[in-house]
Amino acid sequence: MESFTDPYVELQGGSVITFEGTFNPEDDGTASATLPFAFRYFGVDYTSLYISTNGFVSFDPIGDGVYDNDPFPTMGPPDNM
């Protein structure tokens, strides 16, 4: 195991994100976040993104945020992830 000598530095700043959902928002919630800049992705500029408490990030709304164990890649949604 490698050891590190640099001191721990707590992150400062950032944005508070409130997750909402039809299920327990601490487990299956989603939130949107406004980007401070336009992000070009496959020729389309996006100014916000959507985040799931399960770690999924997309430029399109995620829906109810419930996790499905689907194969990847898939022909169906989600797009723009």
Rosetta constraint file for C-alpha pairs under 8 A:
AtomPair CA 17 CA 31 HARMONIC 6.70 0.50
AtomPair CA 17 CA 32 HARMONIC 7.80 0.50
AtomPair CA 17 CA 33 HARMONIC 7.30 0.50
AtomPair CA 18 CA 31 HARMONIC 6.21 0.50
AtomPair CA 19 CA 25 HARMONIC 5.72 0.50
AtomPair CA 19 CA 26 HARMONIC 7.15 0.50
AtomPair CA 19 CA 29 HARMONIC 5.11 0.50
AtomPair CA 19 CA 30 HARMONIC 5.00 0.50
AtomPair CA 19 CA 31 HARMONIC 4.76 0.50
AtomPair CA 19 CA 52 HARMONIC 7.88 0.50
AtomPair CA 19 CA 53 HARMONIC 7.44 0.50
AtomPair CA 20 CA 25 HARMONIC 5.09 0.50
AtomPair CA 20 CA 29 HARMONIC 4.88 0.50
AtomPair CA 20 CA 30 HARMONIC 5.42 0.50
AtomPair CA 20 CA 31 HARMONIC 6.29 0.50
AtomPair CA 21 CA 25 HARMONIC 5.06 0.50
AtomPair CA 21 CA 28 HARMONIC 6.53 0.50
AtomPair CA 21 CA 29 HARMONIC 4.48 0.50
AtomPair CA 21 CA 30 HARMONIC 6.12 0.50
AtomPair CA 21 CA 64 HARMONIC 5.79 0.50
AtomPair CA 21 CA 65 HARMONIC 7.01 0.50
AtomPair CA 22 CA 29 HARMONIC 7.58 0.50
AtomPair CA 22 CA 64 HARMONIC 6.34 0.50
AtomPair CA 23 CA 27 HARMONIC 7.68 0.50
AtomPair CA 23 CA 28 HARMONIC 5.93 0.50
AtomPair CA 23 CA 29 HARMONIC 6.98 0.50
AtomPair CA 23 CA 64 HARMONIC 7.74 0.50
AtomPair CA 24 CA 28 HARMONIC 5.75 0.50
AtomPair CA 24 CA 29 HARMONIC 6.65 0.50
AtomPair CA 25 CA 29 HARMONIC 3.94 0.50
AtomPair CA 25 CA 30 HARMONIC 7.29 0.50
AtomPair CA 25 CA 53 HARMONIC 7.78 0.50
AtomPair CA 26 CA 53 HARMONIC 6.81 0.50
AtomPair CA 27 CA 53 HARMONIC 5.96 0.50
AtomPair CA 27 CA 54 HARMONIC 7.04 0.50
AtomPair CA 28 CA 52 HARMONIC 7.04 0.50
AtomPair CA 28 CA 53 HARMONIC 5.92 0.50
AtomPair CA 28 CA 54 HARMONIC 6.78 0.50
AtomPair CA 28 CA 64 HARMONIC 7.24 0.50
AtomPair CA 28 CA 65 HARMONIC 5.10 0.50
AtomPair CA 28 CA 66 HARMONIC 5.19 0.50
AtomPair CA 28 CA 67 HARMONIC 7.22 0.50
AtomPair CA 29 CA 52 HARMONIC 5.87 0.50
AtomPair CA 29 CA 53 HARMONIC 5.50 0.50
AtomPair CA 29 CA 64 HARMONIC 6.89 0.50
AtomPair CA 29 CA 65 HARMONIC 5.40 0.50
AtomPair CA 29 CA 66 HARMONIC 7.61 0.50
AtomPair CA 30 CA 50 HARMONIC 6.92 0.50
AtomPair CA 30 CA 51 HARMONIC 5.52 0.50
AtomPair CA 30 CA 52 HARMONIC 4.39 0.50
AtomPair CA 30 CA 53 HARMONIC 6.21 0.50
AtomPair CA 30 CA 62 HARMONIC 7.09 0.50
AtomPair CA 30 CA 63 HARMONIC 7.63 0.50
AtomPair CA 30 CA 64 HARMONIC 6.95 0.50
AtomPair CA 30 CA 65 HARMONIC 5.51 0.50
AtomPair CA 31 CA 50 HARMONIC 5.65 0.50
AtomPair CA 31 CA 51 HARMONIC 5.26 0.50
AtomPair CA 31 CA 52 HARMONIC 6.55 0.50
AtomPair CA 32 CA 48 HARMONIC 6.83 0.50
AtomPair CA 32 CA 49 HARMONIC 5.67 0.50
AtomPair CA 32 CA 50 HARMONIC 4.34 0.50
AtomPair CA 32 CA 51 HARMONIC 6.15 0.50
AtomPair CA 32 CA 61 HARMONIC 7.96 0.50
AtomPair CA 33 CA 48 HARMONIC 5.46 0.50
AtomPair CA 33 CA 49 HARMONIC 5.44 0.50
AtomPair CA 33 CA 50 HARMONIC 6.28 0.50
AtomPair CA 33 CA 51 HARMONIC 7.67 0.50
AtomPair CA 34 CA 47 HARMONIC 6.00 0.50
AtomPair CA 34 CA 48 HARMONIC 4.21 0.50
AtomPair CA 34 CA 49 HARMONIC 6.60 0.50
AtomPair CA 35 CA 39 HARMONIC 7.92 0.50
AtomPair CA 35 CA 47 HARMONIC 5.14 0.50
AtomPair CA 35 CA 48 HARMONIC 5.09 0.50
AtomPair CA 35 CA 49 HARMONIC 7.29 0.50
AtomPair CA 36 CA 47 HARMONIC 7.34 0.50
AtomPair CA 37 CA 47 HARMONIC 6.29 0.50
AtomPair CA 38 CA 45 HARMONIC 5.62 0.50
AtomPair CA 38 CA 46 HARMONIC 5.42 0.50
AtomPair CA 38 CA 47 HARMONIC 4.84 0.50
AtomPair CA 39 CA 44 HARMONIC 7.99 0.50
AtomPair CA 39 CA 45 HARMONIC 5.31 0.50
AtomPair CA 39 CA 46 HARMONIC 5.11 0.50
AtomPair CA 39 CA 47 HARMONIC 6.36 0.50
AtomPair CA 40 CA 44 HARMONIC 5.28 0.50
AtomPair CA 40 CA 45 HARMONIC 4.24 0.50
AtomPair CA 40 CA 46 HARMONIC 6.22 0.50
AtomPair CA 41 CA 45 HARMONIC 6.37 0.50
AtomPair CA 41 CA 46 HARMONIC 7.38 0.50
AtomPair CA 46 CA 59 HARMONIC 6.96 0.50
AtomPair CA 48 CA 59 HARMONIC 6.68 0.50
AtomPair CA 49 CA 57 HARMONIC 7.00 0.50
AtomPair CA 49 CA 58 HARMONIC 5.78 0.50
AtomPair CA 49 CA 59 HARMONIC 4.53 0.50
AtomPair CA 49 CA 60 HARMONIC 6.93 0.50
AtomPair CA 49 CA 61 HARMONIC 7.88 0.50
AtomPair CA 50 CA 57 HARMONIC 5.63 0.50
AtomPair CA 50 CA 58 HARMONIC 5.22 0.50
AtomPair CA 50 CA 59 HARMONIC 5.93 0.50
AtomPair CA 50 CA 60 HARMONIC 6.63 0.50
AtomPair CA 50 CA 61 HARMONIC 5.90 0.50
AtomPair CA 50 CA 62 HARMONIC 6.56 0.50
AtomPair CA 51 CA 55 HARMONIC 6.88 0.50
AtomPair CA 51 CA 56 HARMONIC 5.85 0.50
AtomPair CA 51 CA 57 HARMONIC 4.63 0.50
AtomPair CA 51 CA 58 HARMONIC 6.67 0.50
AtomPair CA 51 CA 62 HARMONIC 7.63 0.50
AtomPair CA 52 CA 56 HARMONIC 5.04 0.50
AtomPair CA 52 CA 57 HARMONIC 6.39 0.50
AtomPair CA 52 CA 62 HARMONIC 7.41 0.50
AtomPair CA 52 CA 65 HARMONIC 5.73 0.50
AtomPair CA 53 CA 65 HARMONIC 7.52 0.50
AtomPair CA 54 CA 65 HARMONIC 7.72 0.50
AtomPair CA 54 CA 67 HARMONIC 6.93 0.50
AtomPair CA 56 CA 81 HARMONIC 7.97 0.50
AtomPair CA 57 CA 81 HARMONIC 6.08 0.50
AtomPair CA 58 CA 62 HARMONIC 6.94 0.50
AtomPair CA 58 CA 79 HARMONIC 7.61 0.50
AtomPair CA 58 CA 80 HARMONIC 5.73 0.50
AtomPair CA 58 CA 81 HARMONIC 4.20 0.50
AtomPair CA 59 CA 80 HARMONIC 5.48 0.50
AtomPair CA 59 CA 81 HARMONIC 6.27 0.50
AtomPair CA 60 CA 79 HARMONIC 7.21 0.50
AtomPair CA 60 CA 80 HARMONIC 6.38 0.50
AtomPair CA 60 CA 81 HARMONIC 7.79 0.50
AtomPair CA 62 CA 78 HARMONIC 7.82 0.50
AtomPair CA 70 CA 74 HARMONIC 7.81 0.50
